Amino acid sequence: MSGARIVVAARGWIGTPYVHQASVRGAGCDCLGLLRGVWRELIGPEPEQAPPYTMDWSEPQGDEALLRIGLRYMTRKPREDEAPGDVLLFRMREGAVAKHLGLQAGIGAAASFVHAYNGHGVIESPLSQPWRRRIAARFALPTEVT
């Protein structure tokens, strides 16, 4: 599947309000809901139902739930091997669990990513150095559900 197609799908969610645990384009989603919606649009049914989760993603317990799920269903890539359509997993602070997701849109000097951000909804942000430092993992979406 082309990265350009993933970017078009992700950008189609821009303007969707932030709603925790939701995944409905135009009505509401969080960062995982954005990825789930793009997955359904481009790949097909989600491989498993997302369980209820708190906004802290089990941070006090140190549970790397999103990293485990990413490793189960997507192909991990080197952090520096950026391409449009990559799924980015972020640690919001050093030593914390990885709990924020986005889809890379632009690369190089114009690097950007689409993500659902509390208080902002789905937006496209520059992939600036502060964001780059937070990348915990980079994944490629599968071409089909296995």
N, CA, C and O atoms as CSV, one atom per row, in Angstrom:
chain,resi,resn,atom,element,x,y,z
A,1,MET,N,N,0.852,-1.168,0.000
A,1,MET,CA,C,0.000,0.000,0.000
A,1,MET,C,C,0.901,1.235,0.000
A,1,MET,O,O,1.920,1.261,0.689
A,2,SER,N,N,0.534,2.232,-0.754
A,2,SER,CA,C,1.401,3.400,-0.874
A,2,SER,C,C,1.270,4.306,0.339
A,2,SER,O,O,0.202,4.449,0.934
A,3,GLY,N,N,2.402,4.912,0.680
A,3,GLY,CA,C,2.396,5.875,1.768
A,3,GLY,C,C,1.504,7.060,1.458
A,3,GLY,O,O,0.866,7.619,2.351
A,4,ALA,N,N,1.462,7.445,0.183
A,4,ALA,CA,C,0.625,8.579,-0.220
A,4,ALA,C,C,-0.846,8.294,0.080
A,4,ALA,O,O,-1.581,9.187,0.503
A,5,ARG,N,N,-1.264,7.077,-0.134
A,5,ARG,CA,C,-2.664,6.702,0.137
A,5,ARG,C,C,-2.967,6.771,1.630
A,5,ARG,O,O,-4.052,7.192,2.029
A,6,ILE,N,N,-2.013,6.361,2.446
A,6,ILE,CA,C,-2.182,6.422,3.900
A,6,ILE,C,C,-2.282,7.878,4.352
A,6,ILE,O,O,-3.120,8.226,5.184
A,7,VAL,N,N,-1.419,8.720,3.794
A,7,VAL,CA,C,-1.423,10.142,4.161
A,7,VAL,C,C,-2.760,10.791,3.785
A,7,VAL,O,O,-3.321,11.549,4.576
A,8,VAL,N,N,-3.267,10.502,2.599
A,8,VAL,CA,C,-4.561,11.056,2.177
A,8,VAL,C,C,-5.652,10.623,3.152
A,8,VAL,O,O,-6.486,11.433,3.558
A,9,ALA,N,N,-5.645,9.349,3.525
A,9,ALA,CA,C,-6.657,8.852,4.471
A,9,ALA,C,C,-6.523,9.550,5.823
A,9,ALA,O,O,-7.525,9.975,6.399
A,10,ALA,N,N,-5.305,9.673,6.332
A,10,ALA,CA,C,-5.090,10.320,7.635
A,10,ALA,C,C,-5.520,11.786,7.589
A,10,ALA,O,O,-6.182,12.271,8.507
A,11,ARG,N,N,-5.146,12.485,6.525
A,11,ARG,CA,C,-5.528,13.897,6.406
A,11,ARG,C,C,-7.035,14.070,6.300
A,11,ARG,O,O,-7.559,15.132,6.635
A,12,GLY,N,N,-7.737,13.048,5.840
A,12,GLY,CA,C,-9.195,13.096,5.791
A,12,GLY,C,C,-9.837,13.191,7.168
A,12,GLY,O,O,-11.015,13.527,7.280
A,13,TRP,N,N,-9.080,12.901,8.209
A,13,TRP,CA,C,-9.574,12.977,9.590
A,13,TRP,C,C,-9.292,14.343,10.222
A,13,TRP,O,O,-9.809,14.629,11.302
A,14,ILE,N,N,-8.487,15.193,9.578
A,14,ILE,CA,C,-8.154,16.492,10.164
A,14,ILE,C,C,-9.436,17.276,10.439
A,14,ILE,O,O,-10.330,17.359,9.596
A,15,GLY,N,N,-9.499,17.842,11.630
A,15,GLY,CA,C,-10.688,18.572,12.060
A,15,GLY,C,C,-11.615,17.748,12.930
A,15,GLY,O,O,-12.520,18.302,13.555
A,16,THR,N,N,-11.415,16.436,12.986
A,16,THR,CA,C,-12.226,15.586,13.854
A,16,THR,C,C,-11.914,15.947,15.303
A,16,THR,O,O,-10.742,16.012,15.674
A,17,PRO,N,N,-12.925,16.183,16.127
A,17,PRO,CA,C,-12.673,16.543,17.528
A,17,PRO,C,C,-12.005,15.402,18.304
A,17,PRO,O,O,-12.155,14.230,17.956
A,18,TYR,N,N,-11.275,15.759,19.349
A,18,TYR,CA,C,-10.661,14.760,20.225
A,18,TYR,C,C,-11.736,14.203,21.151
A,18,TYR,O,O,-12.361,14.946,21.907
A,19,VAL,N,N,-11.946,12.893,21.088
A,19,VAL,CA,C,-12.850,12.194,21.999
A,19,VAL,C,C,-12.152,10.903,22.416
A,19,VAL,O,O,-11.872,10.040,21.584
A,20,HIS,N,N,-11.875,10.781,23.710
A,20,HIS,CA,C,-11.171,9.612,24.244
A,20,HIS,C,C,-11.912,8.332,23.884
A,20,HIS,O,O,-13.123,8.240,24.082
A,21,GLN,N,N,-11.200,7.355,23.363
A,21,GLN,CA,C,-11.648,6.012,22.979
A,21,GLN,C,C,-12.573,5.977,21.765
A,21,GLN,O,O,-13.092,4.911,21.434
A,22,ALA,N,N,-12.795,7.091,21.097
A,22,ALA,CA,C,-13.683,7.101,19.931
A,22,ALA,C,C,-12.870,6.897,18.655
A,22,ALA,O,O,-11.652,7.069,18.647
A,23,SER,N,N,-13.568,6.523,17.571
A,23,SER,CA,C,-12.924,6.316,16.279
A,23,SER,C,C,-13.933,6.523,15.145
A,23,SER,O,O,-14.195,5.616,14.355
A,24,VAL,N,N,-14.496,7.743,15.083
A,24,VAL,CA,C,-15.480,8.067,14.055
A,24,VAL,C,C,-15.054,9.374,13.390
A,24,VAL,O,O,-15.091,10.435,14.013
A,25,ARG,N,N,-14.657,9.291,12.138
A,25,ARG,CA,C,-14.203,10.474,11.402
A,25,ARG,C,C,-15.294,11.545,11.428
A,25,ARG,O,O,-16.463,11.266,11.161
A,26,GLY,N,N,-14.896,12.753,11.752
A,26,GLY,CA,C,-15.815,13.887,11.797
A,26,GLY,C,C,-16.541,14.034,13.116
A,26,GLY,O,O,-16.953,15.139,13.470
A,27,ALA,N,N,-16.711,12.940,13.856
A,27,ALA,CA,C,-17.449,12.979,15.129
A,27,ALA,C,C,-16.510,12.992,16.328
A,27,ALA,O,O,-16.742,13.729,17.287
A,28,GLY,N,N,-15.440,12.175,16.286
A,28,GLY,CA,C,-14.504,12.164,17.404
A,28,GLY,C,C,-13.575,10.973,17.380
A,28,GLY,O,O,-13.952,9.877,16.965
A,29,CYS,N,N,-12.343,11.205,17.835
A,29,CYS,CA,C,-11.369,10.125,17.971
A,29,CYS,C,C,-10.236,10.593,18.872
A,29,CYS,O,O,-10.062,11.786,19.119
A,30,ASP,N,N,-9.479,9.631,19.348
A,30,ASP,CA,C,-8.212,9.924,20.006
A,30,ASP,C,C,-7.121,9.416,19.070
A,30,ASP,O,O,-7.411,9.035,17.936
A,31,CYS,N,N,-5.870,9.407,19.530
A,31,CYS,CA,C,-4.788,9.034,18.611
A,31,CYS,C,C,-4.910,7.583,18.146
A,31,CYS,O,O,-4.650,7.285,16.980
A,32,LEU,N,N,-5.300,6.682,19.043
A,32,LEU,CA,C,-5.498,5.294,18.633
A,32,LEU,C,C,-6.717,5.184,17.710
A,32,LEU,O,O,-6.704,4.417,16.747
A,33,GLY,N,N,-7.753,5.944,18.006
A,33,GLY,CA,C,-8.949,5.936,17.161
A,33,GLY,C,C,-8.664,6.401,15.745
A,33,GLY,O,O,-9.258,5.897,14.792
A,34,LEU,N,N,-7.753,7.364,15.601
A,34,LEU,CA,C,-7.338,7.800,14.260
A,34,LEU,C,C,-6.687,6.643,13.516
A,34,LEU,O,O,-7.051,6.354,12.376
A,35,LEU,N,N,-5.733,5.983,14.151
A,35,LEU,CA,C,-5.070,4.844,13.511
A,35,LEU,C,C,-6.075,3.744,13.197
A,35,LEU,O,O,-6.029,3.155,12.117
A,36,ARG,N,N,-6.980,3.460,14.125
A,36,ARG,CA,C,-7.993,2.429,13.888
A,36,ARG,C,C,-8.858,2.779,12.684
A,36,ARG,O,O,-9.179,1.908,11.875
A,37,GLY,N,N,-9.237,4.049,12.560
A,37,GLY,CA,C,-10.078,4.468,11.442
A,37,GLY,C,C,-9.362,4.360,10.110
A,37,GLY,O,O,-9.946,3.909,9.125
A,38,VAL,N,N,-8.097,4.771,10.069
A,38,VAL,CA,C,-7.309,4.654,8.838
A,38,VAL,C,C,-7.130,3.176,8.501
A,38,VAL,O,O,-7.226,2.796,7.334
A,39,TRP,N,N,-6.873,2.342,9.499
A,39,TRP,CA,C,-6.741,0.892,9.293
A,39,TRP,C,C,-8.002,0.346,8.631
A,39,TRP,O,O,-7.922,-0.347,7.617
A,40,ARG,N,N,-9.177,0.660,9.207
A,40,ARG,CA,C,-10.436,0.137,8.650
A,40,ARG,C,C,-10.639,0.602,7.209
A,40,ARG,O,O,-11.095,-0.165,6.361
A,41,GLU,N,N,-10.299,1.859,6.941
A,41,GLU,CA,C,-10.502,2.406,5.601
A,41,GLU,C,C,-9.597,1.750,4.561
A,41,GLU,O,O,-10.031,1.489,3.440
A,42,LEU,N,N,-8.349,1.484,4.923
A,42,LEU,CA,C,-7.375,1.022,3.937
A,42,LEU,C,C,-7.082,-0.472,3.965
A,42,LEU,O,O,-6.735,-1.056,2.939
A,43,ILE,N,N,-7.216,-1.087,5.121
A,43,ILE,CA,C,-6.814,-2.490,5.252
A,43,ILE,C,C,-8.010,-3.406,5.426
A,43,ILE,O,O,-8.060,-4.488,4.842
A,44,GLY,N,N,-8.969,-2.975,6.227
A,44,GLY,CA,C,-10.132,-3.805,6.501
A,44,GLY,C,C,-10.435,-3.830,7.987
A,44,GLY,O,O,-10.021,-2.938,8.727
A,45,PRO,N,N,-11.157,-4.851,8.421
A,45,PRO,CA,C,-11.535,-4.915,9.840
A,45,PRO,C,C,-10.311,-4.895,10.756
A,45,PRO,O,O,-9.246,-5.411,10.418
A,46,GLU,N,N,-10.498,-4.284,11.919
A,46,GLU,CA,C,-9.417,-4.250,12.904
A,46,GLU,C,C,-9.097,-5.676,13.351
A,46,GLU,O,O,-10.009,-6.492,13.487
A,47,PRO,N,N,-7.823,-5.990,13.582
A,47,PRO,CA,C,-7.442,-7.357,13.938
A,47,PRO,C,C,-7.909,-7.787,15.320
A,47,PRO,O,O,-8.032,-8.982,15.589
A,48,GLU,N,N,-8.169,-6.830,16.192
A,48,GLU,CA,C,-8.745,-7.137,17.501
A,48,GLU,C,C,-9.466,-5.895,17.994
A,48,GLU,O,O,-9.167,-4.777,17.573
A,49,GLN,N,N,-10.417,-6.103,18.889
A,49,GLN,CA,C,-11.158,-4.982,19.441
A,49,GLN,C,C,-10.296,-4.295,20.501
A,49,GLN,O,O,-9.691,-4.959,21.342
A,50,ALA,N,N,-10.244,-2.984,20.455
A,50,ALA,CA,C,-9.475,-2.240,21.455
A,50,ALA,C,C,-10.194,-2.342,22.795
A,50,ALA,O,O,-11.380,-2.027,22.892
A,51,PRO,N,N,-9.478,-2.782,23.828
A,51,PRO,CA,C,-10.107,-2.845,25.147
A,51,PRO,C,C,-10.260,-1.434,25.712
A,51,PRO,O,O,-9.601,-0.508,25.239
A,52,PRO,N,N,-11.114,-1.260,26.709
A,52,PRO,CA,C,-11.180,0.052,27.356
A,52,PRO,C,C,-9.790,0.426,27.885
A,52,PRO,O,O,-9.053,-0.438,28.360
A,53,TYR,N,N,-9.440,1.695,27.804
A,53,TYR,CA,C,-8.133,2.140,28.281
A,53,TYR,C,C,-8.264,3.531,28.873
A,53,TYR,O,O,-9.134,4.318,28.500
A,54,THR,N,N,-7.375,3.801,29.802
A,54,THR,CA,C,-7.343,5.110,30.430
A,54,THR,C,C,-6.462,6.037,29.605
A,54,THR,O,O,-5.684,5.575,28.769
A,55,MET,N,N,-6.576,7.326,29.831
A,55,MET,CA,C,-5.773,8.280,29.071
A,55,MET,C,C,-4.282,8.155,29.391
A,55,MET,O,O,-3.445,8.580,28.595
A,56,ASP,N,N,-3.943,7.580,30.542
A,56,ASP,CA,C,-2.523,7.439,30.890
A,56,ASP,C,C,-1.911,6.147,30.350
A,56,ASP,O,O,-0.714,5.919,30.520
A,57,TRP,N,N,-2.710,5.302,29.704
A,57,TRP,CA,C,-2.234,4.052,29.108
A,57,TRP,C,C,-1.418,3.208,30.083
A,57,TRP,O,O,-0.355,2.694,29.735
A,58,SER,N,N,-1.922,3.071,31.300
A,58,SER,CA,C,-1.265,2.243,32.323
A,58,SER,C,C,0.147,2.715,32.632
A,58,SER,O,O,1.017,1.916,32.977
A,59,GLU,N,N,0.364,4.004,32.508
A,59,GLU,CA,C,1.697,4.553,32.776
A,59,GLU,C,C,2.191,4.219,34.184
A,59,GLU,O,O,3.357,3.859,34.341
A,60,PRO,N,N,1.340,4.328,35.217
A,60,PRO,CA,C,1.849,4.006,36.561
A,60,PRO,C,C,2.371,2.567,36.678
A,60,PRO,O,O,3.285,2.302,37.459
A,61,GLN,N,N,1.799,1.648,35.912
A,61,GLN,CA,C,2.230,0.246,35.952
A,61,GLN,C,C,3.404,-0.023,35.009
A,61,GLN,O,O,3.997,-1.100,35.067
A,62,GLY,N,N,3.745,0.918,34.156
A,62,GLY,CA,C,4.838,0.729,33.203
A,62,GLY,C,C,4.490,-0.236,32.088
A,62,GLY,O,O,5.378,-0.852,31.499
A,63,ASP,N,N,3.199,-0.376,31.791
A,63,ASP,CA,C,2.744,-1.328,30.776
A,63,ASP,C,C,2.868,-0.727,29.377
A,63,ASP,O,O,2.220,0.274,29.072
A,64,GLU,N,N,3.694,-1.333,28.530
A,64,GLU,CA,C,3.907,-0.855,27.150
A,64,GLU,C,C,2.872,-1.470,26.203
A,64,GLU,O,O,3.230,-2.143,25.236
A,65,ALA,N,N,1.600,-1.237,26.486
A,65,ALA,CA,C,0.512,-1.850,25.717
A,65,ALA,C,C,0.557,-1.470,24.242
A,65,ALA,O,O,0.443,-2.345,23.384
A,66,LEU,N,N,0.720,-0.191,23.925
A,66,LEU,CA,C,0.719,0.216,22.515
A,66,LEU,C,C,1.917,-0.346,21.759
A,66,LEU,O,O,1.790,-0.717,20.592
A,67,LEU,N,N,3.065,-0.413,22.399
A,67,LEU,CA,C,4.238,-0.993,21.747
A,67,LEU,C,C,4.004,-2.472,21.445
A,67,LEU,O,O,4.333,-2.937,20.354
A,68,ARG,N,N,3.447,-3.206,22.387
A,68,ARG,CA,C,3.153,-4.633,22.164
A,68,ARG,C,C,2.182,-4.820,21.010
A,68,ARG,O,O,2.379,-5.691,20.164
A,69,ILE,N,N,1.137,-4.005,20.973
A,69,ILE,CA,C,0.145,-4.119,19.902
A,69,ILE,C,C,0.784,-3.786,18.554
A,69,ILE,O,O,0.536,-4.464,17.557
A,70,GLY,N,N,1.608,-2.740,18.530
A,70,GLY,CA,C,2.295,-2.382,17.290
A,70,GLY,C,C,3.161,-3.510,16.774
A,70,GLY,O,O,3.160,-3.807,15.580
A,71,LEU,N,N,3.907,-4.143,17.679
A,71,LEU,CA,C,4.784,-5.249,17.282
A,71,LEU,C,C,3.984,-6.458,16.794
A,71,LEU,O,O,4.464,-7.234,15.967
A,72,ARG,N,N,2.765,-6.611,17.308
A,72,ARG,CA,C,1.940,-7.752,16.929
A,72,ARG,C,C,1.350,-7.597,15.527
A,72,ARG,O,O,1.191,-8.591,14.818
A,73,TYR,N,N,1.022,-6.371,15.115
A,73,TYR,CA,C,0.259,-6.193,13.876
A,73,TYR,C,C,0.954,-5.376,12.786
A,73,TYR,O,O,0.459,-5.300,11.662
A,74,MET,N,N,2.088,-4.770,13.106
A,74,MET,CA,C,2.765,-3.951,12.108
A,74,MET,C,C,4.238,-4.344,12.032
A,74,MET,O,O,4.736,-5.084,12.880
A,75,THR,N,N,4.924,-3.846,11.017
A,75,THR,CA,C,6.347,-4.124,10.831
A,75,THR,C,C,7.153,-2.982,11.422
A,75,THR,O,O,7.000,-1.830,11.017
A,76,ARG,N,N,8.009,-3.301,12.378
A,76,ARG,CA,C,8.849,-2.267,12.989
A,76,ARG,C,C,9.945,-1.856,12.016
A,76,ARG,O,O,10.519,-2.688,11.313
A,77,LYS,N,N,10.221,-0.564,11.992
A,77,LYS,CA,C,11.238,0.003,11.105
A,77,LYS,C,C,12.277,0.747,11.946
A,77,LYS,O,O,11.991,1.142,13.076
A,78,PRO,N,N,13.479,0.938,11.402
A,78,PRO,CA,C,14.442,1.799,12.099
A,78,PRO,C,C,13.870,3.215,12.231
A,78,PRO,O,O,13.181,3.696,11.331
A,79,ARG,N,N,14.152,3.867,13.335
A,79,ARG,CA,C,13.605,5.212,13.585
A,79,ARG,C,C,13.982,6.206,12.493
A,79,ARG,O,O,13.200,7.103,12.180
A,80,GLU,N,N,15.162,6.059,11.911
A,80,GLU,CA,C,15.615,7.031,10.912
A,80,GLU,C,C,15.107,6.718,9.501
A,80,GLU,O,O,15.310,7.525,8.594
A,81,ASP,N,N,14.458,5.579,9.293
A,81,ASP,CA,C,13.969,5.154,7.980
A,81,ASP,C,C,12.551,5.689,7.757
A,81,ASP,O,O,11.590,4.922,7.710
A,82,GLU,N,N,12.433,7.007,7.619
A,82,GLU,CA,C,11.108,7.613,7.556
A,82,GLU,C,C,10.516,7.560,6.158
A,82,GLU,O,O,11.209,7.701,5.151
A,83,ALA,N,N,9.210,7.352,6.137
A,83,ALA,CA,C,8.463,7.328,4.881
A,83,ALA,C,C,7.046,7.821,5.156
A,83,ALA,O,O,6.525,7.622,6.253
A,84,PRO,N,N,6.419,8.461,4.174
A,84,PRO,CA,C,5.027,8.854,4.346
A,84,PRO,C,C,4.175,7.623,4.670
A,84,PRO,O,O,4.344,6.558,4.076
A,85,GLY,N,N,3.265,7.793,5.617
A,85,GLY,CA,C,2.376,6.705,6.005
A,85,GLY,C,C,2.862,5.881,7.176
A,85,GLY,O,O,2.121,5.039,7.683
A,86,ASP,N,N,4.101,6.105,7.625
A,86,ASP,CA,C,4.599,5.364,8.795
A,86,ASP,C,C,3.764,5.692,10.025
A,86,ASP,O,O,3.282,6.812,10.188
A,87,VAL,N,N,3.605,4.703,10.875
A,87,VAL,CA,C,2.961,4.902,12.175
A,87,VAL,C,C,4.067,5.232,13.170
A,87,VAL,O,O,5.046,4.496,13.298
A,88,LEU,N,N,3.898,6.341,13.868
A,88,LEU,CA,C,4.874,6.778,14.862
A,88,LEU,C,C,4.295,6.588,16.260
A,88,LEU,O,O,3.154,6.964,16.527
A,89,LEU,N,N,5.084,6.006,17.136
A,89,LEU,CA,C,4.701,5.811,18.533
A,89,LEU,C,C,5.626,6.676,19.372
A,89,LEU,O,O,6.848,6.602,19.242
A,90,PHE,N,N,5.036,7.495,20.232
A,90,PHE,CA,C,5.798,8.474,21.006
A,90,PHE,C,C,5.752,8.206,22.509
A,90,PHE,O,O,4.751,7.727,23.041
A,91,ARG,N,N,6.856,8.526,23.177
A,91,ARG,CA,C,6.909,8.647,24.634
A,91,ARG,C,C,6.803,10.137,24.924
A,91,ARG,O,O,7.613,10.921,24.428
A,92,MET,N,N,5.835,10.532,25.705
A,92,MET,CA,C,5.641,11.953,25.949
A,92,MET,C,C,6.685,12.525,26.908
A,92,MET,O,O,6.873,13.741,26.963
A,93,ARG,N,N,7.353,11.673,27.649
A,93,ARG,CA,C,8.493,12.104,28.463
A,93,ARG,C,C,9.424,10.918,28.646
A,93,ARG,O,O,8.992,9.767,28.587
A,94,GLU,N,N,10.693,11.197,28.867
A,94,GLU,CA,C,11.699,10.144,29.008
A,94,GLU,C,C,11.346,9.226,30.175
A,94,GLU,O,O,10.990,9.690,31.258
A,95,GLY,N,N,11.448,7.934,29.943
A,95,GLY,CA,C,11.160,6.942,30.973
A,95,GLY,C,C,9.694,6.575,31.102
A,95,GLY,O,O,9.352,5.653,31.843
A,96,ALA,N,N,8.825,7.278,30.393
A,96,ALA,CA,C,7.392,6.987,30.444
A,96,ALA,C,C,7.036,5.925,29.406
A,96,ALA,O,O,7.818,5.648,28.496
A,97,VAL,N,N,5.863,5.341,29.548
A,97,VAL,CA,C,5.407,4.393,28.528
A,97,VAL,C,C,5.080,5.151,27.251
A,97,VAL,O,O,4.738,6.333,27.289
A,98,ALA,N,N,5.187,4.470,26.134
A,98,ALA,CA,C,4.820,5.047,24.841
A,98,ALA,C,C,3.299,5.036,24.758
A,98,ALA,O,O,2.669,3.983,24.840
A,99,LYS,N,N,2.715,6.233,24.592
A,99,LYS,CA,C,1.253,6.297,24.653
A,99,LYS,C,C,0.615,7.280,23.676
A,99,LYS,O,O,-0.558,7.620,23.830
A,100,HIS,N,N,1.356,7.738,22.684
A,100,HIS,CA,C,0.775,8.636,21.687
A,100,HIS,C,C,1.150,8.130,20.301
A,100,HIS,O,O,2.272,7.675,20.081
A,101,LEU,N,N,0.203,8.210,19.368
A,101,LEU,CA,C,0.399,7.716,18.008
A,101,LEU,C,C,0.152,8.808,16.981
A,101,LEU,O,O,-0.635,9.728,17.207
A,102,GLY,N,N,0.827,8.695,15.864
A,102,GLY,CA,C,0.574,9.568,14.730
A,102,GLY,C,C,0.965,8.872,13.444
A,102,GLY,O,O,1.623,7.832,13.468
A,103,LEU,N,N,0.564,9.442,12.327
A,103,LEU,CA,C,0.898,8.911,11.007
A,103,LEU,C,C,1.742,9.945,10.281
A,103,LEU,O,O,1.316,11.086,10.098
A,104,GLN,N,N,2.938,9.548,9.867
A,104,GLN,CA,C,3.838,10.481,9.204
A,104,GLN,C,C,3.236,10.906,7.869
A,104,GLN,O,O,2.754,10.078,7.098
A,105,ALA,N,N,3.274,12.215,7.611
A,105,ALA,CA,C,2.756,12.762,6.358
A,105,ALA,C,C,3.927,13.231,5.495
A,105,ALA,O,O,4.228,12.610,4.476
A,106,GLY,N,N,4.584,14.307,5.889
A,106,GLY,CA,C,5.734,14.812,5.144
A,106,GLY,C,C,7.026,14.223,5.667
A,106,GLY,O,O,7.092,13.760,6.806
A,107,ILE,N,N,8.061,14.242,4.827
A,107,ILE,CA,C,9.384,13.758,5.242
A,107,ILE,C,C,10.422,14.833,4.942
A,107,ILE,O,O,10.122,15.836,4.294
A,108,GLY,N,N,11.641,14.615,5.417
A,108,GLY,CA,C,12.731,15.561,5.157
A,108,GLY,C,C,12.512,16.880,5.863
A,108,GLY,O,O,12.032,16.919,6.996
A,109,ALA,N,N,12.869,17.968,5.181
A,109,ALA,CA,C,12.764,19.302,5.781
A,109,ALA,C,C,11.313,19.674,6.086
A,109,ALA,O,O,11.059,20.489,6.972
A,110,ALA,N,N,10.368,19.091,5.366
A,110,ALA,CA,C,8.943,19.372,5.577
A,110,ALA,C,C,8.260,18.258,6.369
A,110,ALA,O,O,7.057,18.041,6.223
A,111,ALA,N,N,9.022,17.550,7.208
A,111,ALA,CA,C,8.460,16.415,7.953
A,111,ALA,C,C,7.282,16.863,8.820
A,111,ALA,O,O,7.340,17.887,9.500
A,112,SER,N,N,6.224,16.072,8.775
A,112,SER,CA,C,5.022,16.354,9.553
A,112,SER,C,C,4.327,15.041,9.872
A,112,SER,O,O,4.655,13.996,9.310
A,113,PHE,N,N,3.365,15.107,10.781
A,113,PHE,CA,C,2.572,13.922,11.101
A,113,PHE,C,C,1.171,14.344,11.487
A,113,PHE,O,O,0.945,15.445,11.987
A,114,VAL,N,N,0.230,13.438,11.241
A,114,VAL,CA,C,-1.177,13.654,11.566
A,114,VAL,C,C,-1.451,12.873,12.846
A,114,VAL,O,O,-1.105,11.697,12.961
A,115,HIS,N,N,-2.079,13.552,13.805
A,115,HIS,CA,C,-2.376,12.900,15.084
A,115,HIS,C,C,-3.572,13.572,15.740
A,115,HIS,O,O,-3.912,14.715,15.436
A,116,ALA,N,N,-4.199,12.835,16.646
A,116,ALA,CA,C,-5.296,13.374,17.444
A,116,ALA,C,C,-4.709,13.780,18.787
A,116,ALA,O,O,-4.121,12.965,19.498
A,117,TYR,N,N,-4.878,15.039,19.116
A,117,TYR,CA,C,-4.217,15.606,20.282
A,117,TYR,C,C,-5.272,16.217,21.190
A,117,TYR,O,O,-6.084,17.031,20.749
A,118,ASN,N,N,-5.261,15.827,22.448
A,118,ASN,CA,C,-6.235,16.323,23.418
A,118,ASN,C,C,-6.248,17.852,23.421
A,118,ASN,O,O,-5.201,18.486,23.551
A,119,GLY,N,N,-7.421,18.431,23.280
A,119,GLY,CA,C,-7.559,19.873,23.255
A,119,GLY,C,C,-7.452,20.467,21.863
A,119,GLY,O,O,-7.749,21.647,21.679
A,120,HIS,N,N,-7.033,19.675,20.868
A,120,HIS,CA,C,-6.858,20.176,19.507
A,120,HIS,C,C,-7.627,19.370,18.461
A,120,HIS,O,O,-7.932,19.894,17.390
A,121,GLY,N,N,-7.942,18.121,18.745
A,121,GLY,CA,C,-8.547,17.257,17.742
A,121,GLY,C,C,-7.481,16.728,16.802
A,121,GLY,O,O,-6.297,16.719,17.139
A,122,VAL,N,N,-7.898,16.288,15.626
A,122,VAL,CA,C,-6.946,15.754,14.654
A,122,VAL,C,C,-6.323,16.929,13.897
A,122,VAL,O,O,-7.016,17.749,13.295
A,123,ILE,N,N,-4.992,16.978,13.952
A,123,ILE,CA,C,-4.233,18.056,13.333
A,123,ILE,C,C,-3.010,17.466,12.629
A,123,ILE,O,O,-2.640,16.315,12.861
A,124,GLU,N,N,-2.403,18.259,11.781
A,124,GLU,CA,C,-1.111,17.899,11.203
A,124,GLU,C,C,-0.085,18.833,11.819
A,124,GLU,O,O,-0.214,20.054,11.732
A,125,SER,N,N,0.940,18.253,12.446
A,125,SER,CA,C,1.967,19.026,13.140
A,125,SER,C,C,3.326,18.803,12.501
A,125,SER,O,O,3.580,17.735,11.944
A,126,PRO,N,N,4.208,19.803,12.574
A,126,PRO,CA,C,5.583,19.584,12.116
A,126,PRO,C,C,6.248,18.502,12.980
A,126,PRO,O,O,6.064,18.474,14.197
A,127,LEU,N,N,7.004,17.634,12.356
A,127,LEU,CA,C,7.754,16.623,13.110
A,127,LEU,C,C,9.083,17.280,13.511
A,127,LEU,O,O,10.147,16.973,12.974
A,128,SER,N,N,8.972,18.183,14.463
A,128,SER,CA,C,10.099,18.989,14.939
A,128,SER,C,C,11.020,18.142,15.826
A,128,SER,O,O,10.679,17.019,16.197
A,129,GLN,N,N,12.163,18.684,16.151
A,129,GLN,CA,C,13.116,17.954,17.003
A,129,GLN,C,C,12.499,17.522,18.327
A,129,GLN,O,O,12.731,16.387,18.744
A,130,PRO,N,N,11.727,18.364,19.014
A,130,PRO,CA,C,11.111,17.878,20.253
A,130,PRO,C,C,10.219,16.646,20.037
A,130,PRO,O,O,10.203,15.738,20.868
A,131,TRP,N,N,9.483,16.616,18.925
A,131,TRP,CA,C,8.677,15.435,18.622
A,131,TRP,C,C,9.578,14.267,18.225
A,131,TRP,O,O,9.350,13.145,18.677
A,132,ARG,N,N,10.580,14.495,17.405
A,132,ARG,CA,C,11.485,13.414,16.967
A,132,ARG,C,C,12.148,12.731,18.155
A,132,ARG,O,O,12.299,11.509,18.165
A,133,ARG,N,N,12.543,13.513,19.155
A,133,ARG,CA,C,13.174,12.924,20.345
A,133,ARG,C,C,12.235,11.992,21.090
A,133,ARG,O,O,12.686,11.108,21.818
A,134,ARG,N,N,10.950,12.179,20.917
A,134,ARG,CA,C,9.957,11.371,21.627
A,134,ARG,C,C,9.585,10.079,20.894
A,134,ARG,O,O,8.874,9.246,21.456
A,135,ILE,N,N,10.046,9.895,19.659
A,135,ILE,CA,C,9.678,8.689,18.907
A,135,ILE,C,C,10.250,7.457,19.608
A,135,ILE,O,O,11.462,7.330,19.778
A,136,ALA,N,N,9.365,6.563,20.005
A,136,ALA,CA,C,9.765,5.311,20.647
A,136,ALA,C,C,9.864,4.185,19.632
A,136,ALA,O,O,10.665,3.265,19.795
A,137,ALA,N,N,9.045,4.257,18.579
A,137,ALA,CA,C,9.052,3.215,17.550
A,137,ALA,C,C,8.416,3.770,16.284
A,137,ALA,O,O,7.599,4.690,16.321
A,138,ARG,N,N,8.814,3.186,15.172
A,138,ARG,CA,C,8.281,3.512,13.846
A,138,ARG,C,C,7.825,2.201,13.230
A,138,ARG,O,O,8.542,1.202,13.284
A,139,PHE,N,N,6.627,2.203,12.642
A,139,PHE,CA,C,6.073,0.998,12.052
A,139,PHE,C,C,5.556,1.268,10.649
A,139,PHE,O,O,5.188,2.395,10.316
A,140,ALA,N,N,5.530,0.224,9.830
A,140,ALA,CA,C,4.834,0.247,8.536
A,140,ALA,C,C,3.524,-0.514,8.707
A,140,ALA,O,O,3.488,-1.579,9.324
A,141,LEU,N,N,2.463,0.038,8.160
A,141,LEU,CA,C,1.181,-0.665,8.192
A,141,LEU,C,C,1.266,-1.915,7.302
A,141,LEU,O,O,1.987,-1.916,6.304
A,142,PRO,N,N,0.540,-2.964,7.657
A,142,PRO,CA,C,0.500,-4.133,6.769
A,142,PRO,C,C,-0.320,-3.826,5.521
A,142,PRO,O,O,-1.129,-2.898,5.507
A,143,THR,N,N,-0.103,-4.604,4.496
A,143,THR,CA,C,-0.894,-4.418,3.278
A,143,THR,C,C,-2.235,-5.115,3.373
A,143,THR,O,O,-3.163,-4.788,2.634
A,144,GLU,N,N,-2.341,-6.076,4.280
A,144,GLU,CA,C,-3.618,-6.759,4.509
A,144,GLU,C,C,-3.612,-7.347,5.894
A,144,GLU,O,O,-2.551,-7.538,6.488
A,145,VAL,N,N,-4.790,-7.638,6.420
A,145,VAL,CA,C,-4.910,-8.248,7.744
A,145,VAL,C,C,-4.550,-9.719,7.631
A,145,VAL,O,O,-5.015,-10.412,6.726
A,146,THR,N,N,-3.722,-10.191,8.551
A,146,THR,CA,C,-3.339,-11.612,8.529
A,146,THR,C,C,-4.177,-12.411,9.488
A,146,THR,O,O,-3.996,-13.623,9.604
